[in-house]
Amino acid sequence: MKLQGFLPVAYLTFTCLLSGLPAAAAELGLHGMALAVGGGDQPDTHDRNELYAAELAFYQHARSPRQQITVFVTAAKLYSSHAQNDALWAYSIVPQISFRLPATQKTNTQLHLLLRALGPSYISHNLLGERKQAQHFSFQAMVGAGVRFGPAYRYELNLAWRHYSNANLLKDNDGWDFPLTVQWVLHF
């Protein structure tokens, strides 16, 4: 685990929570914040990747009781176990759709599936480990499942696979994978 990536994200999050950011953020029109940490082996290489991300939800629309669209801005620090090209930043604007299963009133929980696709991203470097992107442009994608819980389903815990690539719009498109990502979300 690359603690230098995790500690600033954790510090920022706990500082925000203790300073009353949720109340202030709701007044500013923000809908939630999320923290994500994850990683795993990069297919077709000897690399192992890690990800640490902080996210803010600035748009949310319930299409129905079972579908919700949320747009996040994300700042993520990506790491590789490779000796060179071992870290970069990725900044994204990402739409996410959540498909909710029927809620369980007895335990006040609700399972859901989530999908992110085509979230335009600026990447600070185009190399991570052995893998290369053509330029400083990429997309963030994510697929996962999770549970919403607590009063008014204010909390979420999600497990997901996250991927960055340029969708073959540019010549070099090796893509970076984070096979297991844990995401914690607080809705304001």
Backbone torsions as a table, in degrees:
resi	resn	phi	psi	omega
1	MET	NA	131.6	179.5
2	LYS	-89.0	92.0	-175.7
3	LEU	-61.4	-29.4	179.4
4	GLN	-63.5	-23.2	175.8
5	GLY	-84.7	-36.8	-175.6
6	PHE	-77.4	-40.8	-173.9
7	LEU	-60.7	-45.6	178.6
8	PRO	-63.2	-37.9	179.4
9	VAL	-66.7	-45.4	179.1
10	ALA	-63.4	-43.8	179.4
11	TYR	-60.7	-47.4	179.6
12	LEU	-59.4	-44.3	-177.9
13	THR	-65.0	-50.3	-178.2
14	PHE	-66.2	-35.6	176.0
15	THR	-62.0	-44.9	179.9
16	CYS	-63.2	-43.8	-178.5
17	LEU	-65.3	-42.0	-178.1
18	LEU	-73.9	-24.1	-177.6
19	SER	-85.8	1.5	-179.9
20	GLY	85.3	20.8	-179.8
21	LEU	-56.9	-39.8	-178.9
22	PRO	-55.1	-42.7	179.7
23	ALA	-67.8	-45.0	179.4
24	ALA	-66.0	-40.2	-179.4
25	ALA	-64.1	-39.9	178.6
26	ALA	-62.3	-38.4	177.3
27	GLU	-66.1	-29.4	179.1
28	LEU	-83.9	-3.6	179.2
29	GLY	93.3	6.1	175.1
30	LEU	-77.9	147.6	-174.6
31	HIS	-106.3	-15.7	-179.8
32	GLY	173.7	173.9	175.2
33	MET	-138.5	154.2	-178.0
34	ALA	-139.7	152.0	171.2
35	LEU	-122.3	140.0	178.0
36	ALA	-135.5	142.5	174.9
37	VAL	-141.7	139.4	-178.9
38	GLY	-175.2	-175.4	179.1
39	GLY	164.8	-166.2	179.8
40	GLY	147.4	-179.0	-179.3
41	ASP	-70.0	137.5	174.0
42	GLN	-84.3	118.2	179.9
43	PRO	-56.1	145.8	176.6
44	ASP	67.6	16.4	175.3
45	THR	-141.6	179.3	173.2
46	HIS	-99.2	6.7	-176.1
47	ASP	-80.6	153.4	170.1
48	ARG	-124.7	126.4	-175.8
49	ASN	-103.0	152.6	173.8
50	GLU	-134.1	151.1	-179.0
51	LEU	-138.3	138.5	173.3
52	TYR	-133.9	124.0	-174.2
53	ALA	-138.4	147.1	169.8
54	ALA	-119.7	137.2	-173.9
55	GLU	-137.3	144.6	173.9
56	LEU	-121.3	135.2	176.7
57	ALA	-94.8	114.1	-178.0
58	PHE	-107.6	-4.7	176.2
59	TYR	-144.8	139.6	179.3
60	GLN	-149.5	134.6	179.5
61	HIS	-142.2	122.6	176.2
62	ALA	-87.6	107.5	178.5
63	ARG	-71.1	-29.7	178.1
64	SER	-164.7	175.8	176.5
65	PRO	-61.0	-17.7	-176.9
66	ARG	-108.0	-9.9	-178.4
67	GLN	-129.8	135.8	177.2
68	GLN	-138.5	138.1	174.4
69	ILE	-109.1	129.7	178.4
70	THR	-130.0	142.1	175.1
71	VAL	-115.3	125.2	-179.1
72	PHE	-109.8	147.6	161.6
73	VAL	-104.6	136.2	-172.0
74	THR	-129.1	135.7	167.9
75	ALA	-117.9	118.9	-176.2
76	ALA	-128.5	138.0	172.6
77	LYS	-101.4	121.3	-178.5
78	LEU	-107.7	135.8	-179.5
79	TYR	-126.2	152.4	172.5
80	SER	-128.3	150.6	177.2
81	SER	-78.1	-7.2	-179.5
82	HIS	-62.0	145.4	-177.1
83	ALA	-65.0	-31.8	177.4
84	GLN	-115.6	161.6	179.0
85	ASN	51.8	51.3	-169.7
86	ASP	-95.0	-1.3	-179.1
87	ALA	-160.2	151.5	172.9
88	LEU	-161.9	166.9	175.2
89	TRP	-105.5	145.8	174.0
90	ALA	-130.4	126.5	179.0
91	TYR	-116.2	125.9	-171.3
92	SER	-134.5	154.7	165.4
93	ILE	-118.8	116.1	-167.0
94	VAL	-129.3	121.2	171.2
95	PRO	-79.7	140.8	178.4
96	GLN	-131.8	135.6	172.7
97	ILE	-113.0	133.3	178.8
98	SER	-113.9	131.7	177.3
99	PHE	-109.3	112.7	-174.1
100	ARG	-95.8	137.6	172.6
101	LEU	-85.3	165.9	-179.9
102	PRO	-56.2	139.2	-179.1
103	ALA	-72.5	150.7	175.0
104	THR	-103.3	102.8	-176.3
105	GLN	-64.6	-33.6	-177.0
106	LYS	-60.5	-41.9	-179.1
107	THR	-106.3	0.0	-179.3
108	ASN	55.1	46.3	178.6
109	THR	-127.8	158.6	177.4
110	GLN	-149.0	125.4	177.2
111	LEU	-83.9	150.2	177.4
112	HIS	-150.8	159.1	172.4
113	LEU	-109.7	146.7	-179.9
114	LEU	-134.6	150.4	-178.4
115	LEU	-142.6	128.5	172.0
116	ARG	-118.6	139.6	178.1
117	ALA	-151.4	146.9	174.5
118	LEU	53.8	45.7	173.5
119	GLY	-87.2	104.1	-177.6
120	PRO	-57.9	137.4	-174.2
121	SER	-135.5	141.4	169.3
122	TYR	-99.0	128.0	177.5
123	ILE	-113.1	134.2	-173.9
124	SER	-68.8	-26.5	176.5
125	HIS	-138.6	156.9	-179.6
126	ASN	-102.1	6.9	175.8
127	LEU	-120.8	133.4	170.9
128	LEU	-136.6	111.6	-174.9
129	GLY	62.5	-131.0	179.9
130	GLU	-86.7	-3.0	-171.5
131	ARG	-103.9	144.8	-173.5
132	LYS	-130.0	137.9	168.4
133	GLN	-106.0	149.7	-173.3
134	ALA	-62.4	-44.7	-175.7
135	GLN	-139.8	-156.8	-179.4
136	HIS	-91.7	24.2	-179.0
137	PHE	-120.3	137.0	178.9
138	SER	-154.4	175.8	171.7
139	PHE	-120.8	148.8	172.3
140	GLN	-104.2	136.0	174.8
141	ALA	-132.7	152.3	-179.9
142	MET	-155.8	141.2	173.3
143	VAL	-135.2	137.1	-177.1
144	GLY	-168.9	-171.7	178.7
145	ALA	-144.9	156.0	-179.1
146	GLY	-164.3	-171.7	-179.9
147	VAL	-133.4	136.9	172.7
148	ARG	-102.5	142.7	-177.4
149	PHE	-156.7	175.5	177.9
150	GLY	87.9	179.3	-179.9
151	PRO	-60.3	129.1	-178.9
152	ALA	54.7	27.6	-179.9
153	TYR	52.1	46.6	-175.0
154	ARG	-72.6	-22.1	-175.6
155	TYR	-115.3	150.1	175.0
156	GLU	-136.6	146.8	170.2
157	LEU	-132.2	119.8	-173.7
158	ASN	-124.0	147.5	169.9
159	LEU	-115.6	132.5	-174.3
160	ALA	-151.2	163.4	169.3
161	TRP	-105.8	129.1	-178.6
162	ARG	-117.9	144.4	-174.8
163	HIS	-143.4	140.8	173.7
164	TYR	-122.2	129.5	173.5
165	SER	-162.7	169.2	179.1
166	ASN	-98.4	15.3	174.9
167	ALA	58.3	31.7	-179.6
168	ASN	60.8	23.1	173.9
169	LEU	-75.7	-24.8	178.7
170	LEU	-124.4	160.2	-169.1
171	LYS	-61.3	-52.4	177.8
172	ASP	-84.6	119.5	-177.2
173	ASN	-146.8	63.7	-179.4
174	ASP	-71.7	-32.4	-179.6
175	GLY	75.9	150.5	178.6
176	TRP	-125.4	133.1	-176.5
177	ASP	-117.1	144.2	174.5
178	PHE	-130.7	86.4	-167.7
179	PRO	-61.2	-29.5	179.6
180	LEU	-131.6	110.6	178.4
181	THR	-121.4	133.5	175.1
182	VAL	-104.8	127.5	-178.5
183	GLN	-123.6	129.2	175.5
184	TRP	-111.6	129.4	-176.3
185	VAL	-122.8	136.2	173.0
186	LEU	-117.1	119.0	176.6
187	HIS	-90.1	135.2	-179.2
188	PHE	-83.9	NA	NA
